[in-house]
Amino acid sequence: MQKPISRRNFFRVAGGAALAAAGISVLPGIIGKGWLSPTQSAGAQDVPPDLFFAATDGWIGLPTSPAMPPYHPDNMAPAPFTTYIFGFRNVTGLNQTQVLAQKMRAQHSAPMFWVNQETTMRLQLTNLGLAIRPDLVDAHTLHWHGFRHVIPFFDGEPMGSVSVPIERNFTYVFRPHDPGTYMYHCHVEDIEHVHMGMTGMVIVRPTQNGNTSLYPSGRYAYNDGDGSTGYDREFGLLLSEVWNEAHWDDSHIQLPQWTEYRVDFGLINGRTWPDTIAPNAPFAPSASNPDAFTFAVERTADGDLAPPPGAPHLQYQPQSSLITCNAGERVLLRFANLGFTEAAMTATGIKLRVIGRDATFLRGRTGADTSYLTSTVTFNAGESADVIFTAPAHRGVDPYDTYLLYNRASTHGNGGQMTEIRVYPAGALPPQTQPNT
């Protein structure tokens, strides 16, 4: 008790208290299965995880004009990158050597993943530590924001949940009962870790999926019973923010003053305009990446991410925000906000029907339809919204018609939360096989 306890160490104490409160009899099972090094876990007699994620740090690329010295671009950033981040990586299918090689290769936004309603899903998180800040021995968690089981095992609340120390792993087991759009983030030092980039999107698919009698595609946002939430294409749009000074402070061993927070860059899926409409990173063939639950990016021999074509600065921002569809199709937009400011996403020339908020279908207790039409969808930090629009007829002049989708609540001018909706003639685009393609 000679030294005052730090806020970081407090989380470790709280996590230990939670384990003790859960009962000493469960400790052998947790220590024997969840808290294992990569070598030990290979022999654990347990159901194998569906997904393997790693937590670490890394660099991303944001516009360099205008420059904001000394904070942006960071003088420590290797070309063509500009900004230091913390983040997650999908390491499913990689061997131990490849997993360890992903330290300092975090991505933002973190990998989108999805799971079916009433289906058990296991996700193992490995903490690789921070390469630039080895002095920060932070544990990490994967908190499923909005998951309706507030217990430490699911990282359901920030103070007593079990966190993953460096060079250890832990397997989360989820069985979601409610379809919709969710998000996830680290709960340790959550203001810092969320802002630094440890944020991603989760989709829970309804049990109604596969029923083509209600809507031809057989894909739905919710269990509507009438096909009203059926869609042909879906796009996840995770909003986040960058305050350059905070990111620079973390890479230069400084402490930001969070009361001075401001938004320098608004991001959609980890990119700012005009990079939001740059292509996705190439997809991995199933043989080299058997993962079927997440946005699967092609990898190099050592497990690193392959960059999008012609955009090496977006190597660790692999997911595009460009929305493409055929005329007449129904398009589902899944919005989630893990920035710290309110968003007001506006579509120019297209009416949006809001069908869900915070993974809750907009139907009253009597079954009355409470969805609504709007051109602007507003939602605060930590909130999500599910929106469907029908693509208008193609005007027949250009290969595609362009409509803007942007955050009209944005107060910053250095790149922004804007993307495009491109409507092609009916039948021009093939059916969508994964979200955001």
N, C-alpha and C positions, 0 to 999 in steps of 0.2 A: 504493500500500500504506500510505498515511498513515492511512486510516480502517479500522476493523475491519469485516469483511464481515458484513452482517446475514443473518438466516435467510431473509428474503424474497429477497434478492439471490443467496443461495446457490443457490436453485432455478433462477434464470436462468443462472447459470454452469454448473450441472449439465446443464441442457437444451442449452446450447451445446456442451458437451463431448460429449453424446450425438450431436449432429449431426455433429461432426467425426469421431467414431469410426465413424459409419456410412459415411464415405467422401466425399471432396470432390466426386466425380462426381455425387452425388445432390442436391447443394445447388441447382443451377439449377432442377431440377424442383420442389423443395419451396418455394423462394423464389418461383418463378414461378406456383405454383398454390395452395399452401396459405396462404402468408403475404401475403395481399392485403387492401388496404382494400376496403370495400364497393363503391366505384366501380370499382376495378381488377378485382374478381372477376367483374363482369358480363361482361367480355370474355374470361375464361379459357376455353380450349378444353379442357373436362373434362366428365366425366359429372356432370350436375346432382345435388346432394344430394337425398335423400328427405325429410329433415327439416332445419329451421334453428332453432337455439336461440340465445338470448342470455344472457349472464351479467351480473348487475348487483346492485343492492341494492334495498331497499324496506321496506314496513311490513305487518304482519299484525295481526289482532285476537284477543286472548285475554281471558278473563274478567277483569274489573276488581275483583272481590271474591273473596278479600280483597286489598286494596292492600298492596304491599310497598315503601314509599317508601325511597329515591328511585328504586329500580330499576324498579318496575312500578306503574302504567303509566308509560311513558317520557314525561317532560314535553315532549319534542320531537315526539312522535307526533301527526300531524294526525288529528282525529276522523274516523271512529270507530275508529282503529287504536291499538295499544298498544305494539308490539314491533318493534324494528329487526331486519332480516334481510339476509343475502346469499342469492342464489338464481338460478335459471334461469327462462327464459320460452320458450315455443314461439312463434316468430315466422315460421313457415312461411306463405308467401303474402303477407307484408307487403312493401311497397316500402321503399326506403331511408329515406325520411322517417319512415315509420311505425315502422321498426325502431329508429331513433335516439330516437324518442319513448318507447320502452319503458324507457329508463333510469330507475331509481328505481321500477320496477314489477315487481320480482321476485315470484315466487309460491312458496309452500311448501304441500305438498311439490312438488318440481319435476315437470314433466309426465311421467306414465307413458307409456312407449312400448313397442312390440312389433315383432318381426321374425320371419320364418319361418326355421326351421332350414335350413341349407345355402343361404341366400339372401343375396347381398351387399346391405348397407344402408349408406348414406352419411349422416352427420350433420355439418352444419357448425355450429361454435360461434363466435359473435362475442362479444368482450369489450367491453362498453359502458362499463366502469369503474364506480366507486362515487360516487354523487352526494353523499352525506352525508360520505364520507371520501375526498376527492380526493387527500389525502396518501398514501393507501395505493394504490400503483401496482402492485398484485398482478396477476400473470398468473393464468389459470385453465386448468384442464383438465377433460375429461369422462372420468373413469375408470370403466370398466365393471367393477364389482367382481365377481370370480369368472370373468371372461372368460379362457379358457385359452390366451392368447397373451401372454406376459409380455415385451413388447418396447416401446421408447419410442413407436413410431408409434401403438400402441393405448393409450398411457398405461398400460402394463401394470405399471409399478413407479414409485414416487414420486420417486426421486432424479434419474433421467436422462431422463425423458420430456419431450417437446416441449410447452411450455405456450404459451398464446395471450396476447400482450401486449394492452394496452388499444388499442382502435380497430383491431384486426386480427382475422382469423378463420382457422380451420383446419378442414379436413374430415377427420373420422375415417371410416375404412372398416372395417366389421365383416362377417365371414361366420361366424356362430356354428354350431358343430357339435353342441352339446349343448342339448336343450330344458330348460326349467325356469324358475324364478324367480330373477332377479338384481336387482342394484341399481346405482346409479351415484352418483358424488360427485366433487367437485373434489379433486385430489391436492396442490394447492399450499397450504401452511400448513393441512394437512388437519384437524388438531384444531379449529382455529378455523373454517375454512370449512365443515366438516361440521356442526359444532354450530350455526353461524349459519344453516344451512338449505339448503346446496347439495347436496341429496340427492333421489333419485328412484328409481323402480322400473322394471325392464326385464323383459319377458316374451319368451321364445323359444318359439315354437309348433312342435310336432313335425311331421315329414313325414307322420305317420299321419293328420293332420287331413284331414277331407273323406271319410273312409271310414265310411259309415253302416252297414255290415254288422256292425261291432263294437259300436257304440252309436248310437242313433237320431239324436242331434244331430250326429254326425260331428266332435265337438270333444273333444280329449284333452289331458291334462297331459303325457304322455310317450308314447313309442312302446312301448306295452305288449303289442301283438299279440293281446290278448284282450278289450279294452274295459274293463278294470278301472279305468282312469283317465279314462273318459268322464264328461262333466259337461254339465249344462244351463245353468248360470250360473256366472260367476266374479267374484271380488272381490279386488282387490289392497289389502293393508293394510300400509302402510309406517309403522313405528314410529320416532319421533324424540323429542327432548327439548328443553326450554328451561330454561336456568339464567339467570334474569332479569339477574343482575349482569353476566354476560358480554355479553349483548346491549346493555345500557345502557352498558357500558364502551366498546364499539365505536362507539356513536353519540355518546359524549361524549369521545372521544379519550383513553381510559384503557386500561390493560392489565390483563386479569383474571389472577388467580392460579389456574391450573388445578388445582393440588393441593387447592383448596378447593371443587372442583366438587360441585354438588348439583343434583337435579332439582326444579325448581319446577312445571313443567308437563310431563306426558306427552302426546304427540300421536299420533293415527292419521291419516295422510294430511294432516298439517298442522293438524289441529283437535283440540281437547280436549272432553271431555264437558261439556255436552250438545250442543255444536255438531257432534259427530261424526255425529249423526243428522239434521242439517239437510240440505235438498236439495242436489243438485249445482247448479253454475252451469248456465245454459242452454247447450245444445249448438249448435254452429255448423252451418248448412246447408252441404252440400258445395260449393255455388257460391261461398260467401264464404271457405271454408276447405277447400281441396282435400286437405289432409293426411289420409291414411288409415291412419296408423301410430300415432296417439296420441289420448289423451283430448282431444277437440276442443271448446274453449269458445268461445261466441259472443263477438264483439269489437265494440267501438265504432268510430266512423269513424276514429279515430286509432290503432287497433290495441290499445287497452286492453281488459282483461277485463271482461265484463259480470258483475255480482255475482249470487249466488244469490237467488232470490225472497225478499224480506223480510229479507235478511241482508246489508246493505251492509258490515258489518265483516268479512265473509268473502270480499270481492271477490278477494283474492289467496290464498285457500285454497279453490279451486273444487271440490275433489273430496270427495264425501261418503264416509262409512264405513258407512252404513246398508246392511244385507244384507237383501234381499227375495227371496222365492222362493215357489213353489207347493208344496203338499203333495205328497210323493212324488218331487220333483225331486232330482237330485244336484247339489250346490253345491261348487265348488272355491274354497277360501280360500288366497290366496297371501300368506304373511307374510314380511316382511323387516324387519330391525332395524338402523337406523343411528343409534340412540342409543348411549350408552356403558354401559348397564346391562343385565343379563339380563332377559328377558321370560318370562312364564308365562301364555300366553293360555288362558283357561278359558271353556268354554261351559256354561251351566247347562241341564241336562236334555237335552243332545244329545251323542252320542258322535261323536268326530272320528277319522277314519282318516288317519294320517300316511303319505303315499305317496311323499314326496320330501324330501330335506334337501340344502340347498346345491346346487340344480340337479342332483341325482343321484337317479335312480329307485331306490327301495328294493327292488331285486331282487339276490339274491346271484349269484355267478359261475356257479352252476349253473342260474340262473333261478328259484330258490326265492323265494317271496314273503316279504319281510321287513318289509312294512308292518305297522302296529299300531294298535289302537284305544285311545283315551284321551279324557279330558275336558279335559286340560291339555297344551298344547304348549309346551315350553320351548326357547328359543334365545337365544344370546348376541349381542353386538354384531357386526355384519358377517355374520350368518348368516341363512338363509332356510329356510322350511318350506312344503311343499305339503300341503294337508289337504282331504279330501273328506268331506262328510256327506250323508246322505239326509234330506230334510226330513220331519219327523214328520207324522202325519195332523192335519188341522185340527180343533179341538175344537168348532167350530160355534157358539160363543157370541158372539165379537166378530168384526169384519171380518178381523182377523189375530191370530195367537197371537204373543206376544213372548217371546224368550229373550235373556238377556244374554250378551255376549261381552266379557270384561274381562281386564286384566293383574293377576293376583293377586300378582305379585312387586313391584308398585308400592309405594313407601314414601312417596309424597308425597300431599298431600290437596287440592291446589289445582286441581281439574279433573283428569281422568285419561284413561287409555287404555281407554275403555269404549265399546261401541256396542251395537246391538240386531240380532238376527236376527228378522225378521218373516215368519211363515209364513202364506200366504193359502190359501184353498181351491183344490183342483186346477183348473187352467185359468183362474184369475182374472187372472193377470198375463200380458201378451203375451210372446213369446220375447225374450230379451235380444239386443241388437245390438252392444253394446260392454261391456267390463268395467265394473263398479261402477254399472250402470244397472238 
